[in-house]
Amino acid sequence: MEKVKDFRGRWFMIAACILLAGAAGLLWAARKVPGFAEWYSKTVYPVLVTVVGGFFGLVPVSVVELFLYGGVALLIFLLIKYRRKPMVLLQSYGLIFSVLLFLYAACCGVNYYRVPFSSYYIQDILENPKETKEQAADLRALCAWLTEEVNKAHDELAASEGNFENMQKKGIAAMERLAERYPSLAGDYPQPKPVMVSEILSVQQCSGVYSPFTIEANYNNDMVSYNIPHTICHEMSHLRGFMREDEANFIGYLACLQSEDADFRYSGYMLGWIYAGNALAKVDYEEYARLHGLLKEEINVALAENTEFWDRYEGEVAEVQEKVNDAYLKANGQAEGVLTYGRVVDLMLIDFALNRT
């Protein structure tokens, strides 16, 4: 019996070493080999989305959430069972860690080093940024335009008696529609899923999460409703290998704006107004306050409800999560960390200059 256990332990170690080497090799190639990450994201990763994501997409609930609960139970079970056999426990934990690291590298890590989404159509503008004064003027114009559009979108939603239902199918339709304009977004989109116990995300001040272990787009279903469509499209942009948070926000914004569904258009303009409005408040608070006063009363009520919702979850857990996320983003080539989320305004300004004026 001992020989069988020793044999199993050796195979655990061999498998763990192979997986760790594979993960290290993928991440090294993504960082050091020119063109590898782009090639991988266009050839290998889409197959993983179709096979792995498609398989788990057949399950109507978040599989990674179930794995989380099961994984915690498994770790506790192993700890109890092998508490007097530290080597066996170490081998078991090592194998689990190596599997997770390999899945992360194969289904997420490499994509951080691919060519950015913005380079497909605005690289020449990004290489020639405008002067700060011009950017401020553009920001005022963008916020004024968004104020008009979000008011219109609210009226369209009310007139159509629309509601925030069937958002998974609407989200896929919105992304597929955007892919007609930007082929880099074309491909399979497994169904996005709400997290069953969404408070897990709420206490982390998190609206959604992409799971590299199951290739799933998950979202917080407890948020104020207008957040959900944009979040769905944001998380699904990761299914196309675009991992930068500013670009995922931008893709979600574009997908919502051109959606055929009023609730998605409203969500896109709302999130756009919030990001751009926060940026404007820092450079011209008086203009921000003036535009804020032009928003319909119902929109201000929704914004207040959103603030109240997130304020309930401020605390040490959220602070720790932000620090962890900041370190994670910086480790994956996003030097600005969590500030990267706000850089969506730079992309919105470019889009506004190119397509909205």
Secondary structure as UniProt FT lines:
FT   HELIX           2..32
FT   TURN            34..35
FT   HELIX           36..48
FT   HELIX           49..53
FT   HELIX           54..57
FT   HELIX           63..81
FT   TURN            82..84
FT   HELIX           86..107
FT   HELIX           109..113
FT   HELIX           117..120
FT   HELIX           123..126
FT   HELIX           132..159
FT   TURN            160..161
FT   HELIX           167..179
FT   TURN            180..181
FT   HELIX           183..185
FT   STRAND          193..194
FT   TURN            196..198
FT   HELIX           199..202
FT   TURN            203..205
FT   STRAND          208..211
FT   TURN            212..215
FT   STRAND          216..219
FT   TURN            221..222
FT   TURN            225..226
FT   HELIX           227..238
FT   TURN            239..241
FT   HELIX           245..257
FT   HELIX           262..283
FT   HELIX           285..292
FT   TURN            293..294
FT   HELIX           297..311
FT   TURN            312..313
FT   HELIX           316..331
FT   TURN            332..333
FT   TURN            335..336
FT   HELIX           337..343
FT   HELIX           344..351
FT   HELIX           352..356
//
